[in-house]
Amino acid sequence: MSRILVVHYSRSGHTARLAKALAEELNRRGHEVVAEAIRAEREWSKWLLPLPLLPLLPVLPLYLASGRFRRFWHRHYFQPRQAIRPLAIPDVSGFDLVLLGTPKWLYLSWPVARWLDTVSGLQGRRVAGFATFCGPPLEIFEIEMLFEPLEARLRSLGAIPAARLAISSDHHEYFFFNEMRGLFRWLSRKAFARPLSDFTLDGVVGQSEVRRFCDEAAGEQNIPYGPNQPAFRQSDS
Ligand SMILES: Cc1cc2nc3c(=O)[nH]c(=O)nc-3n(C[C@H](O)[C@H](O)[C@H](O)COP(=O)(O)O)c2cc1C
């Protein structure tokens, strides 16, 4: 039995719901689970949030096409931060495992980036990242763009990246008529030949991914990450 911290930030509730499902699953397996919700001191307007993301747009085709450029970008891109309220658990050294959850805001959400600056005790700690985002689990645009910089940051803090979980929320705040969600629903059909709903927490792939993540993160089994499974095969076109 392990002592596990499930910590997350959520702006519109989807990552919070995933965090709750993970905590319940790990509890059911007999682990001791403690939860913490990261709270922003002040939530930003949805129209201000994307401004720091704009520099990627002109180079997005290059980012998608070139692994070398992606490695360069992940080393140098600007990761915004947002002030957070005082933490109930500012030191995580008492846990065997930390599950860290974030919505994808192209990269890490700003409050989670701040949590990584703030928290102590990560040295030698296993940390497994989980995320919600609108789209299906596109290997480059969604998974790599979020988890590569996150895991590099974890390593720089002495933590050991343990597992990844990516769940679609089928929710996007932009723009006026849910255009982004429409685009991701279309991409899901095109890249995976599956409806986007399959990749949500209630969907068939989402459900099996939650179980795989818990197996892997809690060290119960060593299972390859989801995109290697046949259900995930896709191209990032
Ligand atoms: C600034 C911003 C950037 C986002 N970028 C992405 C993205 O790159 N890919 C994606 O699929 N969804 C993106 N989304 C949608 C969120 O990741 C998605 O709605 C998420 O599930 C929200 O989680 P929450 O309800 O826990 O806040 C973005 C949302 C915001 C506000």
The ligand as a MOL file (V3000), in Angstrom:
LIG
                    3D

  0  0  0     0  0            999 V3000
M  V30 BEGIN CTAB
M  V30 COUNTS 31 33 0 0 0
M  V30 BEGIN ATOM
M  V30 1 C -5.7720 28.9790 -22.6200 0
M  V30 2 C -6.3040 27.6250 -22.9970 0
M  V30 3 C -5.5760 26.8210 -23.8630 0
M  V30 4 C -6.0550 25.5590 -24.2180 0
M  V30 5 N -5.2990 24.7680 -25.0440 0
M  V30 6 C -5.7700 23.5510 -25.3990 0
M  V30 7 C -4.9930 22.7060 -26.2440 0
M  V30 8 O -3.8610 23.0200 -26.6160 0
M  V30 9 N -5.5400 21.5360 -26.6460 0
M  V30 10 C -6.7940 21.1440 -26.2390 0
M  V30 11 O -7.2520 20.0880 -26.6630 0
M  V30 12 N -7.5220 21.8980 -25.3840 0
M  V30 13 C -7.0420 23.0830 -24.9580 0
M  V30 14 N -7.7710 23.8560 -24.0880 0
M  V30 15 C -9.0250 23.3180 -23.5190 0
M  V30 16 C -8.8050 22.7700 -22.0960 0
M  V30 17 O -7.6020 22.0410 -21.9950 0
M  V30 18 C -9.9540 21.8540 -21.6820 0
M  V30 19 O -11.1590 22.5570 -21.7540 0
M  V30 20 C -9.7330 21.2880 -20.2880 0
M  V30 21 O -10.3370 20.0370 -20.1850 0
M  V30 22 C -10.2590 22.2010 -19.1970 0
M  V30 23 O -9.9930 21.6050 -17.9470 0
M  V30 24 P -10.6620 22.1440 -16.6000 0
M  V30 25 O -12.1660 22.0040 -16.7670 0
M  V30 26 O -10.1390 21.2470 -15.5390 0
M  V30 27 O -10.2560 23.5700 -16.4090 0
M  V30 28 C -7.3040 25.1060 -23.7070 0
M  V30 29 C -8.0350 25.9240 -22.8310 0
M  V30 30 C -7.5430 27.1750 -22.4650 0
M  V30 31 C -8.3420 28.0210 -21.5060 0
M  V30 END ATOM
M  V30 BEGIN BOND
M  V30 1 1 1 2
M  V30 2 1 2 3
M  V30 3 2 2 30
M  V30 4 2 3 4
M  V30 5 1 4 5
M  V30 6 1 4 28
M  V30 7 2 5 6
M  V30 8 1 6 7
M  V30 9 1 6 13
M  V30 10 2 7 8
M  V30 11 1 7 9
M  V30 12 1 9 10
M  V30 13 2 10 11
M  V30 14 1 10 12
M  V30 15 2 12 13
M  V30 16 1 13 14
M  V30 17 1 14 15
M  V30 18 1 14 28
M  V30 19 1 15 16
M  V30 20 1 16 17
M  V30 21 1 16 18
M  V30 22 1 18 19
M  V30 23 1 18 20
M  V30 24 1 20 21
M  V30 25 1 20 22
M  V30 26 1 22 23
M  V30 27 1 23 24
M  V30 28 2 24 25
M  V30 29 1 24 26
M  V30 30 1 24 27
M  V30 31 2 28 29
M  V30 32 1 29 30
M  V30 33 1 30 31
M  V30 END BOND
M  V30 END CTAB
M  END
